[in-house]
Amino acid sequence: MASLFILRPLRVSLPRSGSQQLRQPAAKAAGVRRSFSSYLVTPQELAEALKKAPPSPISSEPRVIPLCASWFLPNDPEGWTGIDVFREKRIPKARFFDLDKVIDKHSEYPHMLPTPKGFAAAMSELGIRHEDTVVVYDSKELGIFSAPRVGWTLKTFGHPRVHILNNFRLWVEQGLPTESGNVWTVECGTYPIPEMDEAKVAHFEDVREVALDYNKEGAEGVQILDARSYGRWSGRDPEPRPGLSSGHMPGSINIPFDAVLDPQTKAFLPVDKLKQVFKEKGVDPAKPIISSCGTGVTACVLETALNEAQYGSPETRKVYDGSWTEWAQRVKPSDSLIRTVEQHSE
């Protein structure tokens, strides 16, 4: 089978993000930078931007790069994979970000953030430059699902211009251009090695401390939002990964990720309705928030919705990278940190 991308590697070392190699192109780009008005981008806005700043490999100016981040759960009933739907239908000249490969390869947990060097290598292989505007999108089958995770990853590693398409299903329904099959040649680049913004990331120890402090006098009151389905959160339904206990962290608030999406288009709800969802669930915007899910993917749907609704301070919102897959394997039974609805009713 032909490879998805024909890569032309450039044998040069990756510069550090603070180096002169980065600052000069960024400065040159300042006068021609093209940006969107919001983190979420409509299909029409992206279509117009692609006409003005297409992802040409010969252009030295900042480009708009569509980045497909399609991903499906291991138990997807149709057996779809991200690369399947990318080959079947995509935005012309789009690149494919593989959520199962751009990870911390030394971690036993899926989808953990890659190292800064690993992230830079992936962006280099995709031919994405630091000054490019990247618009991440999902599959038409699922609507919004995994693109927010990739968008959050780019933001966590300091990519200056990243947006989410809201969404590819609407792009297709509106008859905007698509292509199929294997893709065009991508020129490898030299993406600078960034620094990770640790303020955006919650680790196991952080979340464990929050769970242990739940209902204790004087606790900070950090809120944990869980984007999994109610069945998994309550402990009644199994996890999609064999052998993993279902249930939830003490005090966590269950907001299934599709609660912030339109039931028909699977695009994000309008801002007023997003605020209503969080308010009705009892989320206090004045307190810190940690979003979690199964492996850190749909937690980023909630984080994106919080960002769009300007609900809670960006400085006190985090995503639990390992999420439930790490939690259920690391907590000790003696800690009583996996709760079920049945336990609440006892």
N, C-alpha and C positions, 0 to 999 in steps of 0.2 A: 504494500500500500504506500502511496506517495506520502511524504511527510507534509504536515499542515503548513509549515512555513519553510521557505528556502532561505536560510540565514547566511549572511555574508559577514563573518566575524571580523572585527577590527582588532589587531593585536596591540592594544594599548592598555595601560593600567587605568583603573577607575579612580577618578579624582575624588577627594573629600569634598563634602558639601560646602565647606567654608573656603575652598581654594579659589585662586584667581581664575582658574579654568571655568568655574561656575559663574563667578560674578560678572565676567565680561559678557558672555552671551545673555545673561539676565538683563544687564544694563542696556545692551543693544536692543533687546526685545521690548523695553519699556515703552517706546514710542509707538509700537505696532501691536501692543497687546490687545487681544480681543477677549471680552469676558461676558458672562451672563449675569442677569440681575439677581438670580437666586441660585442656591445650591441645587434645587430641583429644576430641571430643564424640560420644557414641553417638546414634543416631536417637531413642531413647526419651527421653534427656536433653534433646535439642533440642525434641522435641514437647511435653514438660512445660513447658519454659521459655517456649515460644511461647504457651502457654495463660495463663501468669502475666504475661508482659510482651510482648504482641503489638505488631507494628510499626505502631501507629496514628499517623496524621499529626497527630492532635489531642492526643495525650498529651504532657505536659511532663516526664514521668519517663523515665529511661533505658529503652530498648526493646531487644529482641532482634531483630536484623535478619538474615534468611537472605540470603546473597549468592552467587548462582550465578557461578562462574568457569569454566564449561565452555569448553574450547578443544581443537582437534584439529590435528594436523600437516598441513602443506599437501598431503601425499600420502596422506591418509586414504583407505583403500580404498572406504569407503562414501560418501565425499564430504561427510561431516557438517561442520557448523560449530557453534560454540557457541550462536549465536542460534537455530539450527534446533532444537536439543534443548531449549533454554530454552522456546521457544514450545510444543513438543510436550508436555513434562511438567516441572513444577517444584514446589517447596515453595510453598504459598500465600503471597502477599504478598512473594515474593522479589524482589530487584533483580538486574540483570545487569551484571557487571563485564567489560568488553570488553578482553581482554588485547592485542588488536591496535590498540587506540586509546588506552588509558591508558599512554602510553609517552613517551619523549623524542623528540619529533617532529623534532628537529634531528639525530638520530643516523642513520647509514646502517645500523646494525645493529638487528635486530628485538628488541622486548621490553625495551629498555633502560629502566631506571627513569625515570619522569617527573621533572620538576622539582618541588620542593615546592609551587610555585604551581599547576602542572598537576595534581598529586595532590589538592590542596584543591579545585580546581574540579571534578574528577571526583566527589569525595565529596559536594560540594554539590549537583551535578546529580542524584546518586542519592538525595538527601534523607537522607543519613546524618549523624548528629550525633557530635561528638567523644565524648560520654558514652555512646553506644549500644554494646551488646555485639554484635559482628558475628561470625556463624558462616558461614564460607566453605565452599562445597561444589562438587562436580564433577558430571559427567554419570553416569547409570546405565550408559551404554555402556562407559565406560572405568574406572569406579571412581575410585580416587585417581590424579590425573594433574596437573592444572594448579591446583587449589585451593591447594596449598601455596605456589605462587609468589605468589598474591594475598595469602594470609595473611602471608607473609614481607614482602611489599611494605608492608602495613599496619603491621606491627611495625617495619619500617625507618623509616617515617615517624611512629612514635611513637603509633599508635592504642593506647589503653590496654587495651582488652578485645577481643581477637580470638581466634577458635578455628577449628578445622577439623572438619567433620563426617566421621565415619569409618563409613559413607560414604552417599552418596545411593542407591547400588544396594541397600543393605540397607534404607534408608528405604522404597523402593518395594516390596521383597520382604516387608517387615513390614506392608504395607498401610496405612501412614501417609498422611495427606492430601496430595493433589497437585491442581494445576490446570493448565489448558492455555490456549493462545491468547494474544492481546495482553493487556497487563496494566493494572492500575488506575493511576489518576492518582498521581503522586509530587510532593509538595511540595518544591521546591528549598529547600536550607538555606544556612547560611553557615559552612561548615567552616573552621576556622582554618588558616592557612598554617603547616605544621610545619617542624621542622628534621629533616634526614636524619641517621640514625645511621650515619655513615661506617664505624664499627667493624664493621658487619655485611657490608660490601661489599668485594669484591676487584676491583681494576681490572687492566687489561692489564699495566701496568708491574709491579704486584705479582707477578702470576703468571709473567711473563717472568723476573723475578729468581729466583723459586723454581726454574723450569725450568733456567736457566743454572747454578744452584748445585747441581743434582742430582748426588749422589755426590762432591761436593767436600768435602775435609776442613774441619771447622769450620762447615759449613752448619747452619742452624737446624733443618732436618729437617721443614719444612712438608710435609704430605701433601695431594696433589691427588686427590680422588675424582671419577671420571667416570661419570655416570649413563646414558650412551648404551649401546646394545646392544654386545655383544662384536664383532659384525661391523663396526660403524662404528669402534669403538675400535681394532680390530686393523688397519684399513685394507683389509679384504677386501670390505666392503659399501659402497655409495655413500651419501653424505649425502642427506637428503630435499630439500635445496636445491641446484638444478642449479649445476654449476661449482665446488662446494666440495669440497676434498680431504678424505678421511677419514683416520683415524689418531689419534694421541694425543700428549699432552705427555710429555716425558721423565719417567719415574718415577711417572706417574699410576697410580692403582689403579682398575681397572674394576669398578664395582658397578652393573650395570644396575638402574634404579630399581625394576623389578618384583621384584627379589630381596628387597625389604623389604615386599612385599605378599603377602597370601594369594592363592594361585593361582585360587581359586574366586570369592571375594567382591571381590577387588582392594581390600580394606581393609588398613590397616597391621597387620603381624604383632604378636603380644604382645611385651612388653618383653624377656623372656628370649630370644626367638628373634631379635629385632633385635640384641641384644648379640652373639649367636652369629654372625650374618651378618658383622658388622664385625670380630669377633675372627678368624674364619676367613679373612677377606680380608687380615689382617695390619695392620689399622688400629690405630695406637697412640693410646689416649685421652689420653696425656700430652703429645702433640705437637700443634701447630696443624693445623687442617684447612681446606681450601678445597674446596667442592663445585662441580662444573662439569657441563655437559651440552651440548646443542646451542645453545640460546638463553637459558639461565638458567631454564627452566621446571622440568624434572624434577630439576635440581640441588637444588631446594627440597624435593623428595620425600625426598632423602637427608638434607638438613638437618633436616627435620621428624622423620625417623626417629632421627637422632642426638640431637635434643632430647628425644624421647619416651623413648629408652633412657638418657638422661643420660650419653651417651658423648662424652667430650671436654668441654672447658670452653666454655661459651657465649661467653666473652670472647675465645677464640682460634679460633672457628669463623666462616668467612665463606662467602659465595656469590659466585662469579665471574659478574658481571652479564652481560658480553658472551659468555662461554663460547666453545664451539668455533667458532661462526659468526664472531665477532670474531677469535679466535686464528688461524684458518686464512687469514684475509685480511690479517692484519697482520704475522705473523712473516716474516722474510726467509729465503730458501732457504739463504743462507750460514750462518745460525744453527743449522741442523739441529735445529729444535725441533718438527718433525712426524715422529713415529716410527711404524713399522708393525711387526707381528709378524715379517714377513719379515726386517726389519733386525736384529731381536733374534737370529734364528737364523743370521745370516751369520757 
